[in-house]
Amino acid sequence: MPYAPEHDEIPNPLRPGLRADSAPEPCAVVIFGASGDLAHRKLVPALYNLAVGAHLPAAFGIVGVSKSAYSHDEFAQDMREAVGRFSRTRPIDPEIWQDFAAGIRYVAGSFDDPDTFARLRAQLEELDRTRSTRSNRLYYFATPPSTFPTLLKQLKAAGMINSPFDTRFTRVVIEKPFGRDLPSARALNRLVLETCDERQVFRIDHYLGKETVQNLLVFRFANSIFEPIWNRRYVDQVQITAGEDLGIEGRGRYYEEAGILRDMIQNHVLQLVCLSALEPPVSFDADSVRDEKIKVLRAIETFDTPEQVARNVVLGQYAPGSVAGADVPGYQQEKEVAKGSRTPTFVAIRLNIRSWRWDGVPFYIRSGKRMPKRATEIAVHFRPVPHPLFGEGTTQPNVLIVRVQPEEGIALRFSAKVPGERFRPRTVSMDFRYGTTFAAASPEAYERLLLDAMRGDQTLFTRKDEVEAAWRIVGNILKVTESSEFPPPYPYPAGTWGPAAADELLAQDRRVWRRL
């Protein structure tokens, strides 16, 4: 089917039969933590953009809940300012905003106060009467993880979570981090399933809402030329990089508890590993896709001893340096960071997937703060040609690069002859970029994920067993690296790609990191 940019559709590669303009059922979205950064920067701008694209239900409302003292009008005005600043569609369309804002309500109160939920229930019932939201609810936990149990218990006690068999839907969206280790993730899962059914739970990872991440599945399974060579016979190595040029941005207290392994590896980066390595699912429904992802996680070899961790894991922490020509402080000079902190801001890991397709192909993953630039990519390095026909060192192995951010696209590096009388090969690139090919900006990740949550499609959300399998991998590493006996992270100057030990990790295998 040819692409028609005038349709302004949200692509839906996982469900090609579902039209992008099919709106979800009428509903009210409740944002707990509505005065916070996530609601201002991502959630409400995403909902407004869905309204601009006519993807919201005709009967729709938003209720913000937090401790901050707002009236309905003050909260709506605050959200208008946030949309005007952070939305990808600007300026604000007055007519669309007028209808959008007519469904905005606010409830001020503490999450541990039952009266807050009584007033919330009254506001939702008012939206049912005035906006015809039909008692359908989507609860979004845009709050610190410590509040998740309280919110679940209070919603249950207030009778605000319906049975999954009720004609009126109740869905709960839970932000990362989902636990801080395997025991806490299991405990949170038990609590979630005491209050909700798994079909009502949407554990969100915004990386899965990115167009390039979704397109990786289409790229692999809709093109017959790639899938036959997507295995250990033809692939030499896979490198996954998730780098940020920013530091911790005033979140010292959070980062001291999380570190790079909890903040990036357990969720975002392992999701990229899963989508790169999974087998073709039997169909593109939620459970079929997630069944294949869990198989990948279970096949990843874990590190059970300090010796295994030391051989395969490198931790780093940024020191003072320069990023984009500006001097920046080191991690230990940031606010709310403990003196002598051992919290890692960089990690490089060598993984092996014990499966028929991938055993023996190393997956090198790295992620860090204060890198030279913001860049997330998957690079599949194919094996070199068996014989150097045009001379030693004249050709380089083919590399397929999936750019997740910031310039979303896919590139294939291959050798071609330089014009002239001699056979002189040179590496060239075929480059596909979303912005230039489709002449339209990709929807924000939260737009796609919020729309799927309202529709009840869990394909791009993580399942209970998937969360726990990811924590099993990362938890083993944390047990070793958080011990006082393990060496502290290597320092690396801000504005570099991590410590020298990360290069040495690949040098052991006679490989090097791809230059970004």
N, C-alpha and C positions, 0 to 999 in steps of 0.2 A: 504493500500500500504506500503510495508516494506521500512524502511529508508535505503538509500544507500549513505553512507558518501562520497564515491568517486565522487559523483556528485557535491559536494561543492555548494549546492543550497542555496538560501535564502528562508526559509520556508514562506509559504503564507497561513496561516490557514483560513483567511477570504475569500479567493477565491481559493478553492482547485482545481478548473478546470483550473487555469491559471498556466502554466508552469513557473518555476523560470527563465528559460533561454530565455523567450520571451522578447527581448529588446524593449525599447520604440522607438518611431519615432526619426529620426535625429533631433537634436536641439542644441541650444547654451544656456549655463547657465551663466547668468550675476550675479556676486556677488557684490552688493553694500556694501562698508565697507570691501573691500578685504584685506586691510592692518591690519585688526583687529584680535583679539584673536580667535573669532569663526571660521573665514575662515582658520586660520593656524592650529588650534587644531582639528576641526571637519569636516568642509565642504570639503575642497580640499582632505584631507586624505580619507574621505568617498567616494568621486568621484573616486579617484585612486583605492580604494579597489573594487569598482564596475567594474572598468576596468580590474582588476586582475581576477575577477570572470566572465568576459565576459558578464556583464549585461548592459553595456553602449551601446548606438546605435553605429553602425559603423561610422556614420558621427556625430561628436560631437566636441564642442568647449567650452572654458571657457573664459569669459571676466571679469577681475577684475576692479572695479571702486573705487577709493578713492582719497584723496587729496595728498597722498604720491607720490613723484617723482620716478617713475620706468620706465625703458624701458621694452619692451616685454620680452627680455632675462633676465633682472634683476628680474622681477616678477616671471618668470618661475623658476629661480634658487632659489629664496626665497621660493617658493612653494615646490620645491624638498627637501629643507632642512626641511621644516615643515612636509612633508610626511615621510621623513627619521626618524624624531623624534617622531611623533604622530600616524602614521599608525599602525593598528593591524597586517598588513602583512609586515614583514621586513626580510631581507633587500630589498631595491627597486630592482625590476626586470628591468635591463637597456633597454631591448627591449620594454617592455610595457610602460616604462616611455617615451621613445623616441617618440612613437606614441601619447601618452597622452599629452606630452608637445608641440607637433607640433600644437595643437589646442588652446594653451594658448595665450591670448592677454591681454593688459592692457590699461586703459584710466585714466589719471590723471586729476582731476578737482573737483571743488566745486559742490555740489548737487543743489545749487540754481542758477547755471550758465547755461543758455540754451545751450551755446556752448559745455559744457561737454556732453550733450545728442546728439548734432549734431555729435560730434566725436565718441561717442558710436555707434550711428546708422551706421556710416561709417565702423567701425570695424566689426559690425555684418554683414553688407552686404559683407564685404571682406571674412568673414567666410562662408557665403552662397556660394560664388564663389569658394573658395579654399578647403573648407571642406564639401560642400554640405549639410549644416544644414537646408536648405529648409525654411528659415524664421520662424522656430519654436523657441519660446523664453520662457525661464523660468527665471524670475527675482527674486532674493533672497535678501531680506532686512536684511542683517546682520549688522544692524546699530542701534543707539539709537532710541527709539520710537518717539522722537521729530522730526526725519527726515522723518517719514513715509508719512505725508501729502505732504511734498515737493517733495519726489520721485514720488508719485502718480500723482501729478499735472504736473510735468515735463515730465513724460513718456506720459501722455495723450496729453499735448501740442505738444510734438515732434511726435505725430502720431505713437507711438511705442506700443500701446495696440490695438490689433485687436478685431473685433467682435467675440463673442463666437461661431458664426455660420460660421466663416471663416475656410477654410480648413487648414490654418496655425494657430497653437495654440499659445496663449499668456497666461501664468500663472504667478501668483505673490505669492511668499511665504513670509509670514509676521511672524517674530519672536515675542515671548512674551517679555514684557507684552503688551497685546492688551488693551490699555487704563490704567488709574490708578484708575478709579471708574466707576460706571454705566453711568453717563452722558458723560464722555470722551470716553468710549467704544462705546456708541451709536453715538456720533459725528464722531468717526473714522469709524465706520461701514457705516454711511451715505456717507462719503467721498469716501470710498472704492467702494461703489456701484454706485457712480456717475461716477467713472472712469472704473470700471470693472463689469462684471457679477459675481454673487455668484459662478457660476461654474468655474470661473477662479481664485478664491481666496483660498489659502491654508494657514490657520492659524495654525502654527506648535506648537506642544507640544512634545518635544522629548521623554517624558515618554511613549507616545503611540507607539513609535517605538521599545521599549524594548521587547524582545522575551517573557519574562514571563508575561508581561501585556497582550500581544496578546494571549498567551496561556491560560490565565484565561477564555477567551470566549470558546476556544476549550474544556478546562477542564469541564466547566459547561454544555455546550450544546452538547457535543459529548460522554458523559458518563452518562448512564441512572441511575447509582447508586447515583449520587450527586444531580441532579436537583430536585427530589421529596422532599429532606430534606433541600433545600436551601430557607428557609422561617421562619417566626416567630414561627411556631409550634416546630421547632427543633433547631433553632439558638438562643443562649442566648445573644450574643453580637458580634460585629465586631470591631477589633482594627486595625487601619492603622497608621503606623509609617514611617516617612521619615526624618531620622536623618543624619546629616553630622558632621564629626569630624573637618572639617575645619572651620575657622572663615570667615570673609568677604573678605579676600585675597586682601587687598588694594582697595576695591571697596566701601570705606566709603561714598563717595558722592552719589553713586547709592543707597546704602542700607539705607541711611538716608531718602531717598524719598520713598523707597519701603517698607522695613520691611518684616517680615516673612509672613504676610497675603497676600500681593501682590506678593511676590516672589515665594511662594510655594503653599499656600492653594487655591487661586483663580484658579489656572491652574492644576498643577501636582496632588495634593492630591484629589481635587474634581473629577478629571478624574478617579482616582483609586476607589473612592466611586461609581461613575457611573457604571464602569465595574463590580464592585462587586454586585451591586443591580439591574441592569437593567433586564427587562423581555426579554424572547427570542424574537429576531426580526423575522419578517416574512421571511426575507432572509438576506444574508450577503452582501448586496450592501450598498453603502455609506449612503444614506438617511434613510434606514431602521434601521441601527445600530444607527445613530445619533438621529433618532426619539425617540428611547427608552432611550437614554442618557438624552435627554431634559426632558422626563417625570420624571426621577429620580430627576433632579435638581429642577423642579417645585414642586415636592412633599416634598422637604426638608423644614422642619419647620424653618422659619426665626425668628430672635430675634429683636423685634420691640421696646423694652424698655431697659433702662439701667439695670433694675432689671433682665430681662431675660439674658442679656449678662453677668452680674455678676455671675449668677447661672451656666452658661454653658460654659464660656470662661475663660481660664487662660493664661495670657501673662507673658513672662519671658525675661530677658536680661542677657547674660553671663558675669560673673565677672572673675577676674584672677583665674587661676587654672592650672591643669595639664592634658594634653592629650597625651596618649601613652608614658608617662614618661617624657615629655618635658613641662616645664613651659610656659604658654601662657598668653598674656595680656587679660584684660577684654574688652568688646565692647567699653567702653568709653575711653579706652587708644589707640584705633586704630586710624590710620591716617584719617583725614577728617571727623571725628565724632564729633559732637557738644558736648561741656561740658554739663553734665546734660541731655543728650539725653534720650527721652522716647521711642525711636524706639524699638519695640520688636524683639528679635532674636529667640524666642521660643513661640509656642502657642499650647494649648491643647483645644479641643472643643468636646462637647457632642452634637451629631446631632440626630434628629429623622426624619425618612422618613415616611410621612403620606400616606402610600399606603397599599393596601390589603395584600401584601406580607410581609411588614417590620414594620408596625406600632407597636411601643412598644419595638422594638429591638434597643438599643442604638448603634450608630456608633461613637466610640471614635477615634478621629484623633489627631495626634500630629506631630509637625515638629520643628526642631531646628538646630541651629549652635552650634559648639563646644560640640557635644555629645561625649560619650566615643568611638564610632566608627561610620563608615559610614554604614548605614543599612536602606533599604526600604523594608517593608513587609506588607502584608495583613494577619491578623490572624482571622479566623472565629472560634469562640468558640461555641461549641454545648452545649445544655442543659445537666445537669448531669442526671445520671440514676435515675429513680423514687424511687428506694429502695436500700439501701447499703447492698446488699446480702453478701458481704465478709467482712463486718465490716465498721463502720463509718470512713471516711477519707482514706480508702484503695485504692480507685480509683479516678482518676481525669477526668473531662469532656474531651471529644475528642476535639482536636484543629487541624484545617487545616491551614497550613502556606504557603502562596505564597511569596517566596523571589524574589523581583524585582532586588535588588542589595545588595552586590556585587556578591555573589554566587548564580546565578540564579537557581531556582528550586522550587519544591513543596514538602512539608513534611506533613505527617498525624500522629498525636500523638494519641495512643490508649493504652488500658490496656492489658497486657498479664501476664500469670502465670509464676512466677519465678520457675525454675526447683527445685524439691524437694518434700517432702512428704506432705507439707501443701499447702493450697490455699493462696498464697501470691501474689496478683497482683502488677505489676509495670508498669509505663508508658514507652512505647517504641516508636520508630519512624520508619515509612517507608519513605525513603527519595529518591526523584528523583532529580538529578542534571544534568543540560544540558551538562556541559563539559564532565562528565564521560559517560553519556548515549549515546551521539551522537559523542563522540570522535572528536569534532570540536568546535572551538570558535564560539560563536554566532556573527552574524553581528552586527556592531554598529548601534544604533538607527537611526543615520542620514543616514546611507546607505539605510535602508529600506524606510525612509520617502522621501529622495531625489528620489529614484527610483519610488515610488508611485506618486510623484508630476510630474515626467517626463511622467509617464503613464497616468496621469489624474485621478487617483483613490483618492477620497477624504475621504475614510472610516476612516483613522487614523488622520484626521485633523478636527479641530473644526469649527462648523457652526456659523453663525451670532447669531441666537437665543440662542445657547448654551453658547456663550461667555457672552451675556447679562444676562442670567439666573444665571450663576456663580457669576457675579458681584453683582447681586441682593442679594445673600446670604452674600457675603463678605462685600459688601458696607454697609449693615445694622450694621455689627459689627464695621467697621471702623468709622462710624459716632459717635458711642458711645465711643470707646476706644481712638480715637484721640481728644476727648474733654478734656480740662484741668481739668474738674471735675472728670474724671475717674482716679482711682489710677494708678500710674506708674507701669511698668512691675516689677514682682518679680525678684530679682537677684538670679542667680544660679551659682555655681562654674563651670568653664569650665571643661569638662571631666565627667559631670554627665548628667542624663537624664531629666534635667529640675528642676524647683522649687518644693518644697514640696506641694505647692497648686495644682499642677497637679495630685499628688497622692490622695490628698483629694477630688478632683473632682470625681474620681472613687470610693473612699471610701464612698461617699454619697450613692452610689448604691450597697455597699458591694462587690465591685470588685477591682481588682488591675491590673496595667499594666503588660503585659507579659514581662518577662525578656529576653532580646536579647543577 
